[in-house]
Amino acid sequence: MNEVILSAEKYAEQGILKYDLGNYEESINLLTKAIEIDPNSIDTFNYRGKSHFYLRDYPKAISDFNKAIEIEPNYANIYCDRGIAYCSLNDLSNAIPDFTKAIELEPNYAEAYCNRGLAYKYSGYISKACNDWRIAYSLGITKAKNLLDKYCK
């Protein structure tokens, strides 16, 4: 492995550590340095997107998630994260297909079912929401039980 890649990995590791510590601005700075050196790392775009998300900069989060998906189109978590970002912008017409794609890639992805259920609920599709929450609950998402009790009687 050459020095350039090692340097990018070092910035990425430090950026992910800052993310884990909740220092999202510093995480973005370090991950941006990693991306400038190596623009083909899914983790750097994913964690930078998550950092943007927690700073409520949803368009930048979506942009980074888009880039991560370009690099690795079969990573379910990123579709789910992008779906949540779309929900934060009240863009449910893009959120639902992202949650659906995450579920296609990982059929037991409980959080994606729960999130898609919420997007369906806010889109007026209560029956579909209830179906997703039942699956999410059966896969271990306990908060889905509360949603089922409240909306799916």
N, C-alpha and C positions, 0 to 999 in steps of 0.2 A: 504494500500500500504506500502510495507516495505522500510526501509531506502536506501537499495541498488538501488531500482527503482527510488526513489526520487532523489538520487544523479545522476543517469544517466539522468533523465529528466532535472535536473539543468544544467548539462554540455551541453545537447542537446539544451536547450533554449538559453544558452549563445553562443553556436556555431552558431545557426541560426541567432542570433542577429549580431554576427560578420560577417556572410555571408551577411546579409542585409546591413551592413555598408561598404561592399567591402573589408573587412580584411580577405581574403581567407585563408591565412596561419594559422592565429589564429583560424579561423573557423575549419579548418582541425584538429588542435591540440585538441580543445575542443570536437569536434564530435568523434574523435578517443577515447578519454577518455570515452565518453558516450557508444560507441560501446564495449569497453573492459568490461564495467559493464553490459550492456544489449545489446547483439548482435542480438536482434530481433526487432529492431525499424526501420521501413521503412523510417521515416523522417531523422534519423541520416545518413543512407547510401545515401539517396537522396541528402541531402544538402552537405554532404561531396563530393559526386560525382560532384555536381554542382561547388563546390569550386575548386576541381581538374580541372574541365573543364575550369574555368576562369583563372586558372594558366597555361593553355594549356598542362596539363598532361592528355591527352585523354585516354591512356590505363588505368590509375588509375580511371578516371571518369567512364569508361565503366565497370570496375571491381565493383565499388560501385553500379552502376545502375543494374548490374547483380544480386548482392546480394539483392538489394531492390526488384527486380522482383521475386527472389526466395521467399521472405517473403510475398509479395503481388503481385501475377501475373495479377491482373486485374486493375492496376493503369495506366491509359493511359498516363499521363504526363511523367512518367519515360521512357516509350517506346519512346516517342517523344524526350526526352532529350538524351537518348542513341543513337537514330538515328542521332541527330545533332552531337554527339561526333564521331560517325562513319563517317559522312560526313567530319568532320574536319581531319580525317585520310584518306580521299578519298576512303573509303570503302563503296561504294554505294550499293554493293550487300548485305550488312548487314543493311544499313540505310533504304532502301526501305521497307523491311519487318517490321522493327520497326515502321515506320510511318503508314504502313498499319494496324498493330496490334492496334496502338493508335486509328485509325479511326474506327476499328471494335468495340473497347471498348466504344468509344465516337463518334458516327456518325456525330456530329456537331462540331468536333474539328478542327476549321478553321486553326489554326497554323500548325497542322499536314498535312493538305491538301497542304498548301503553301510549307512546307518543302519537302514533298514527290514530289511535282511538281518540285522543284529545283533539287532534286536527279534524277528524271526522265530526266530533261533537260540535266544534265551533263552526263547521261548515254546514251543520244542520242534518247530518246523517247519523242520527242517534242509534239506529239499528246496527249499522256498521261499527260504530264506536263500541257498543255493548259486546259485539262479537270479538273485537280486538281485546277489550279489557278482560273478557273471559279467558282468552288464550294467555294474556299476560299474567293473569292471576294463577292459572294452572302451571305457568312456568316460573312462579315464585315471586312475582311483583305484588307485594302485599297492599300497596296503595291502590291497586286496581280494584280490590274488594270494596273500598270506600266509594270509588267511582261507580261500580256496579250497583251498590246499595242506593246511591243517590239518584242515578239516572236510568237505571235499567230494571225497574220493578215489574 
